[in-house]
Amino acid sequence: MLAHQQPRSIGSRAARNTVRLINVITSLILFVCYIALAWSQRNQGLRDLLARTLAVQWTRR
């Protein structure tokens, strides 16, 4: 800490740590969704697995 700065208050530190925790949790959720897509047998995303749906790709003849 620089000599001319005031120490941060407990509330400021708590708010900063809360935001960091929310960022970590959000990142983990996105990572889990990505991994679920990579490891599912039919390349279903987490939302497809939860809804028990399957995406169908149409091809033109």
C-alpha positions in Angstrom: 0.0 0.0 0.0 1.3 3.4 -0.8 2.0 5.8 2.1 -0.6 8.4 1.1 -3.6 6.0 0.7 -6.1 5.3 3.5 -6.6 1.7 4.5 -9.7 0.2 3.0 -12.7 -0.2 5.2 -14.1 -3.7 6.1 -17.2 -3.0 4.1 -15.2 -2.1 1.0 -13.1 -5.2 1.3 -16.2 -7.3 1.9 -17.9 -5.9 -1.2 -14.7 -6.5 -3.3 -14.5 -10.1 -2.2 -18.2 -10.7 -2.8 -17.9 -9.5 -6.4 -14.8 -11.7 -6.9 -16.7 -14.7 -5.5 -19.7 -14.0 -7.8 -17.3 -13.8 -10.8 -15.7 -17.1 -9.8 -19.1 -18.8 -9.4 -20.3 -17.4 -12.8 -17.1 -18.6 -14.5 -17.5 -22.1 -13.0 -21.1 -22.4 -14.2 -20.1 -21.5 -17.7 -17.2 -23.9 -17.6 -19.5 -26.8 -16.4 -21.9 -26.0 -19.3 -19.1 -26.1 -21.8 -17.7 -29.4 -20.4 -21.2 -31.0 -20.5 -21.4 -30.1 -24.2 -18.0 -31.7 -24.9 -18.7 -34.9 -23.0 -22.3 -35.7 -23.8 -22.9 -38.5 -26.3 -25.1 -36.4 -28.7 -23.2 -33.1 -28.1 -26.1 -31.7 -26.1 -25.6 -28.6 -24.0 -26.5 -28.5 -20.4 -29.8 -26.8 -21.2 -30.7 -29.6 -23.6 -29.8 -32.2 -21.0 -32.0 -30.5 -18.4 -34.9 -30.1 -20.8 -34.4 -33.6 -22.3 -34.4 -32.2 -25.8 -32.3 -32.9 -28.8 -31.2 -30.5 -31.6 -31.9 -31.8 -35.1 -29.9 -30.6 -38.1 -31.7 -30.5 -41.3 -29.9 -31.2 -44.6 -31.2 -30.2 -48.0 -31.5 -32.9 -50.7 
